Amino acid sequence: MKLFVDTNLLVAATLDEDERGEMATKFLNLDRELATTILNLMEFRTVLTKKKQL
């Protein structure tokens, strides 16, 4: 079964946000097949640009 990865999960893991960051990283490290969309990746880039000026 594929698990869908949403933008919030990617942001939490990347920015290591408090408790959410640790849980998000554990989720992404699961031995499962993960899926997302191009639109989620575009939103992820936009959020990182706004939050961290990357």
Biopython code that builds the backbone (N, CA, C, O; Angstrom):
import numpy as np
from Bio.PDB.StructureBuilder import StructureBuilder

atoms = [
    (1, "MET", "N", (0.847, -1.175, 0.000)),
    (1, "MET", "CA", (0.000, 0.000, 0.000)),
    (1, "MET", "C", (0.894, 1.241, 0.000)),
    (1, "MET", "O", (1.843, 1.326, 0.780)),
    (2, "LYS", "N", (0.594, 2.190, -0.866)),
    (2, "LYS", "CA", (1.318, 3.454, -0.911)),
    (2, "LYS", "C", (0.732, 4.408, 0.116)),
    (2, "LYS", "O", (-0.482, 4.459, 0.315)),
    (3, "LEU", "N", (1.612, 5.164, 0.767)),
    (3, "LEU", "CA", (1.183, 6.205, 1.696)),
    (3, "LEU", "C", (1.408, 7.552, 1.035)),
    (3, "LEU", "O", (2.461, 7.796, 0.445)),
    (4, "PHE", "N", (0.411, 8.431, 1.135)),
    (4, "PHE", "CA", (0.499, 9.741, 0.508)),
    (4, "PHE", "C", (1.197, 10.721, 1.441)),
    (4, "PHE", "O", (0.859, 10.818, 2.620)),
    (5, "VAL", "N", (2.173, 11.446, 0.902)),
    (5, "VAL", "CA", (2.923, 12.441, 1.678)),
    (5, "VAL", "C", (2.423, 13.823, 1.291)),
    (5, "VAL", "O", (2.513, 14.228, 0.132)),
    (6, "ASP", "N", (1.893, 14.543, 2.278)),
    (6, "ASP", "CA", (1.373, 15.883, 2.064)),
    (6, "ASP", "C", (2.474, 16.915, 2.330)),
    (6, "ASP", "O", (3.499, 16.601, 2.935)),
    (7, "THR", "N", (2.253, 18.129, 1.878)),
    (7, "THR", "CA", (3.216, 19.210, 2.050)),
    (7, "THR", "C", (3.557, 19.447, 3.519)),
    (7, "THR", "O", (4.719, 19.676, 3.853)),
    (8, "ASN", "N", (2.565, 19.396, 4.391)),
    (8, "ASN", "CA", (2.806, 19.649, 5.817)),
    (8, "ASN", "C", (3.827, 18.672, 6.389)),
    (8, "ASN", "O", (4.654, 19.052, 7.217)),
    (9, "LEU", "N", (3.775, 17.451, 5.964)),
    (9, "LEU", "CA", (4.706, 16.433, 6.430)),
    (9, "LEU", "C", (6.126, 16.749, 5.960)),
    (9, "LEU", "O", (7.078, 16.646, 6.734)),
    (10, "LEU", "N", (6.264, 17.127, 4.708)),
    (10, "LEU", "CA", (7.578, 17.479, 4.173)),
    (10, "LEU", "C", (8.172, 18.697, 4.879)),
    (10, "LEU", "O", (9.360, 18.718, 5.200)),
    (11, "VAL", "N", (7.352, 19.690, 5.112)),
    (11, "VAL", "CA", (7.818, 20.913, 5.776)),
    (11, "VAL", "C", (8.238, 20.614, 7.214)),
    (11, "VAL", "O", (9.293, 21.066, 7.658)),
    (12, "ALA", "N", (7.431, 19.867, 7.933)),
    (12, "ALA", "CA", (7.750, 19.541, 9.323)),
    (12, "ALA", "C", (9.060, 18.776, 9.431)),
    (12, "ALA", "O", (9.862, 19.050, 10.323)),
    (13, "ALA", "N", (9.287, 17.828, 8.541)),
    (13, "ALA", "CA", (10.520, 17.038, 8.579)),
    (13, "ALA", "C", (11.729, 17.882, 8.173)),
    (13, "ALA", "O", (12.803, 17.749, 8.762)),
    (14, "THR", "N", (11.565, 18.730, 7.192)),
    (14, "THR", "CA", (12.685, 19.532, 6.705)),
    (14, "THR", "C", (13.102, 20.599, 7.698)),
    (14, "THR", "O", (14.293, 20.813, 7.925)),
    (15, "LEU", "N", (12.120, 21.272, 8.295)),
    (15, "LEU", "CA", (12.419, 22.364, 9.218)),
    (15, "LEU", "C", (12.564, 21.888, 10.659)),
    (15, "LEU", "O", (12.830, 22.688, 11.556)),
    (16, "ASP", "N", (12.387, 20.583, 10.883)),
    (16, "ASP", "CA", (12.505, 19.980, 12.210)),
    (16, "ASP", "C", (11.682, 20.752, 13.247)),
    (16, "ASP", "O", (12.198, 21.196, 14.273)),
    (17, "GLU", "N", (10.406, 20.894, 12.951)),
    (17, "GLU", "CA", (9.472, 21.639, 13.807)),
    (17, "GLU", "C", (9.103, 20.838, 15.057)),
    (17, "GLU", "O", (8.385, 19.842, 14.966)),
    (18, "ASP", "N", (9.581, 21.262, 16.199)),
    (18, "ASP", "CA", (9.255, 20.680, 17.502)),
    (18, "ASP", "C", (8.942, 19.182, 17.418)),
    (18, "ASP", "O", (9.705, 18.422, 16.822)),
    (19, "GLU", "N", (7.827, 18.761, 18.011)),
    (19, "GLU", "CA", (7.431, 17.352, 18.024)),
    (19, "GLU", "C", (7.008, 16.873, 16.635)),
    (19, "GLU", "O", (7.227, 15.715, 16.280)),
    (20, "ARG", "N", (6.411, 17.752, 15.863)),
    (20, "ARG", "CA", (5.941, 17.370, 14.530)),
    (20, "ARG", "C", (7.091, 16.950, 13.629)),
    (20, "ARG", "O", (6.945, 16.023, 12.832)),
    (21, "GLY", "N", (8.224, 17.612, 13.744)),
    (21, "GLY", "CA", (9.376, 17.295, 12.904)),
    (21, "GLY", "C", (9.900, 15.899, 13.152)),
    (21, "GLY", "O", (10.237, 15.177, 12.213)),
    (22, "GLU", "N", (9.968, 15.517, 14.417)),
    (22, "GLU", "CA", (10.449, 14.171, 14.763)),
    (22, "GLU", "C", (9.488, 13.095, 14.260)),
    (22, "GLU", "O", (9.910, 12.082, 13.704)),
    (23, "MET", "N", (8.192, 13.329, 14.463)),
    (23, "MET", "CA", (7.199, 12.361, 13.993)),
    (23, "MET", "C", (7.191, 12.273, 12.470)),
    (23, "MET", "O", (7.060, 11.184, 11.912)),
    (24, "ALA", "N", (7.331, 13.407, 11.799)),
    (24, "ALA", "CA", (7.346, 13.420, 10.336)),
    (24, "ALA", "C", (8.555, 12.658, 9.802)),
    (24, "ALA", "O", (8.438, 11.905, 8.836)),
    (25, "THR", "N", (9.705, 12.850, 10.422)),
    (25, "THR", "CA", (10.911, 12.141, 9.994)),
    (25, "THR", "C", (10.756, 10.639, 10.186)),
    (25, "THR", "O", (11.160, 9.857, 9.325)),
    (26, "LYS", "N", (10.175, 10.235, 11.309)),
    (26, "LYS", "CA", (9.940, 8.802, 11.549)),
    (26, "LYS", "C", (8.998, 8.232, 10.486)),
    (26, "LYS", "O", (9.207, 7.123, 9.993)),
    (27, "PHE", "N", (7.970, 8.990, 10.141)),
    (27, "PHE", "CA", (7.021, 8.541, 9.114)),
    (27, "PHE", "C", (7.725, 8.367, 7.768)),
    (27, "PHE", "O", (7.530, 7.360, 7.088)),
    (28, "LEU", "N", (8.542, 9.349, 7.387)),
    (28, "LEU", "CA", (9.237, 9.277, 6.102)),
    (28, "LEU", "C", (10.266, 8.159, 6.069)),
    (28, "LEU", "O", (10.625, 7.685, 4.991)),
    (29, "ASN", "N", (10.747, 7.729, 7.231)),
    (29, "ASN", "CA", (11.733, 6.653, 7.301)),
    (29, "ASN", "C", (11.105, 5.261, 7.363)),
    (29, "ASN", "O", (11.821, 4.261, 7.415)),
    (30, "LEU", "N", (9.772, 5.190, 7.359)),
    (30, "LEU", "CA", (9.105, 3.892, 7.362)),
    (30, "LEU", "C", (9.474, 3.104, 6.114)),
    (30, "LEU", "O", (9.759, 3.674, 5.061)),
    (31, "ASP", "N", (9.464, 1.812, 6.249)),
    (31, "ASP", "CA", (9.765, 0.943, 5.109)),
    (31, "ASP", "C", (8.480, 0.712, 4.307)),
    (31, "ASP", "O", (7.956, -0.400, 4.244)),
    (32, "ARG", "N", (7.996, 1.778, 3.707)),
    (32, "ARG", "CA", (6.769, 1.753, 2.902)),
    (32, "ARG", "C", (6.999, 2.539, 1.635)),
    (32, "ARG", "O", (7.918, 3.353, 1.547)),
    (33, "GLU", "N", (6.161, 2.291, 0.663)),
    (33, "GLU", "CA", (6.219, 3.063, -0.574)),
    (33, "GLU", "C", (5.442, 4.357, -0.362)),
    (33, "GLU", "O", (4.277, 4.329, 0.036)),
    (34, "LEU", "N", (6.087, 5.492, -0.628)),
    (34, "LEU", "CA", (5.469, 6.795, -0.423)),
    (34, "LEU", "C", (5.147, 7.433, -1.769)),
    (34, "LEU", "O", (5.799, 7.153, -2.775)),
    (35, "ALA", "N", (4.137, 8.288, -1.773)),
    (35, "ALA", "CA", (3.730, 8.976, -3.003)),
    (35, "ALA", "C", (3.369, 10.419, -2.678)),
    (35, "ALA", "O", (2.908, 10.718, -1.576)),
    (36, "THR", "N", (3.578, 11.300, -3.628)),
    (36, "THR", "CA", (3.153, 12.687, -3.519)),
    (36, "THR", "C", (2.863, 13.180, -4.937)),
    (36, "THR", "O", (2.932, 12.407, -5.892)),
    (37, "THR", "N", (2.542, 14.457, -5.071)),
    (37, "THR", "CA", (2.241, 15.000, -6.394)),
    (37, "THR", "C", (3.210, 16.133, -6.716)),
    (37, "THR", "O", (3.884, 16.667, -5.835)),
    (38, "ILE", "N", (3.263, 16.477, -7.966)),
    (38, "ILE", "CA", (4.079, 17.615, -8.394)),
    (38, "ILE", "C", (3.581, 18.895, -7.732)),
    (38, "ILE", "O", (4.383, 19.741, -7.337)),
    (39, "LEU", "N", (2.270, 19.042, -7.608)),
    (39, "LEU", "CA", (1.718, 20.243, -6.968)),
    (39, "LEU", "C", (2.171, 20.346, -5.510)),
    (39, "LEU", "O", (2.453, 21.444, -5.031)),
    (40, "ASN", "N", (2.243, 19.220, -4.802)),
    (40, "ASN", "CA", (2.729, 19.246, -3.427)),
    (40, "ASN", "C", (4.187, 19.676, -3.367)),
    (40, "ASN", "O", (4.576, 20.429, -2.474)),
    (41, "LEU", "N", (4.989, 19.207, -4.303)),
    (41, "LEU", "CA", (6.404, 19.597, -4.334)),
    (41, "LEU", "C", (6.565, 21.082, -4.654)),
    (41, "LEU", "O", (7.455, 21.738, -4.113)),
    (42, "MET", "N", (5.718, 21.610, -5.522)),
    (42, "MET", "CA", (5.757, 23.045, -5.825)),
    (42, "MET", "C", (5.353, 23.858, -4.597)),
    (42, "MET", "O", (5.966, 24.882, -4.294)),
    (43, "GLU", "N", (4.328, 23.400, -3.898)),
    (43, "GLU", "CA", (3.899, 24.084, -2.680)),
    (43, "GLU", "C", (4.992, 24.005, -1.615)),
    (43, "GLU", "O", (5.230, 24.982, -0.905)),
    (44, "PHE", "N", (5.652, 22.866, -1.497)),
    (44, "PHE", "CA", (6.748, 22.673, -0.560)),
    (44, "PHE", "C", (7.857, 23.694, -0.821)),
    (44, "PHE", "O", (8.367, 24.315, 0.112)),
    (45, "ARG", "N", (8.221, 23.861, -2.077)),
    (45, "ARG", "CA", (9.246, 24.842, -2.444)),
    (45, "ARG", "C", (8.812, 26.258, -2.055)),
    (45, "ARG", "O", (9.615, 27.033, -1.536)),
    (46, "THR", "N", (7.556, 26.593, -2.302)),
    (46, "THR", "CA", (7.046, 27.922, -1.972)),
    (46, "THR", "C", (7.064, 28.160, -0.462)),
    (46, "THR", "O", (7.459, 29.232, -0.004)),
    (47, "VAL", "N", (6.641, 27.171, 0.300)),
    (47, "VAL", "CA", (6.627, 27.303, 1.761)),
    (47, "VAL", "C", (8.041, 27.483, 2.299)),
    (47, "VAL", "O", (8.269, 28.335, 3.159)),
    (48, "LEU", "N", (8.985, 26.700, 1.810)),
    (48, "LEU", "CA", (10.371, 26.844, 2.254)),
    (48, "LEU", "C", (10.916, 28.227, 1.914)),
    (48, "LEU", "O", (11.630, 28.834, 2.712)),
    (49, "THR", "N", (10.580, 28.712, 0.744)),
    (49, "THR", "CA", (11.045, 30.037, 0.328)),
    (49, "THR", "C", (10.513, 31.114, 1.268)),
    (49, "THR", "O", (11.242, 32.034, 1.640)),
    (50, "LYS", "N", (9.256, 31.002, 1.647)),
    (50, "LYS", "CA", (8.647, 32.005, 2.531)),
    (50, "LYS", "C", (9.135, 31.886, 3.971)),
    (50, "LYS", "O", (9.408, 32.895, 4.621)),
    (51, "LYS", "N", (9.244, 30.649, 4.474)),
    (51, "LYS", "CA", (9.602, 30.450, 5.886)),
    (51, "LYS", "C", (11.078, 30.677, 6.168)),
    (51, "LYS", "O", (11.435, 31.247, 7.199)),
    (52, "LYS", "N", (11.917, 30.243, 5.277)),
    (52, "LYS", "CA", (13.360, 30.268, 5.556)),
    (52, "LYS", "C", (14.157, 31.124, 4.579)),
    (52, "LYS", "O", (15.385, 31.164, 4.648)),
    (53, "GLN", "N", (13.478, 31.797, 3.684)),
    (53, "GLN", "CA", (14.151, 32.621, 2.689)),
    (53, "GLN", "C", (15.225, 31.823, 1.944)),
    (53, "GLN", "O", (16.343, 32.300, 1.750)),
    (54, "LEU", "N", (14.866, 30.591, 1.525)),
    (54, "LEU", "CA", (15.809, 29.730, 0.794)),
    (54, "LEU", "C", (15.767, 30.035, -0.689)),
    (54, "LEU", "O", (16.490, 29.413, -1.468)),
]
sb = StructureBuilder()
sb.init_structure("model")
sb.init_model(0)
sb.init_chain("A")
sb.init_seg("    ")
for serial, (resi, resn, name, xyz) in enumerate(atoms, 1):
    if name == "N":
        sb.init_residue(resn, " ", resi, " ")
    sb.init_atom(name, np.array(xyz, "f"), 0.0, 1.0, " ", f" {name:<3s}", serial, name[0])
structure = sb.get_structure()
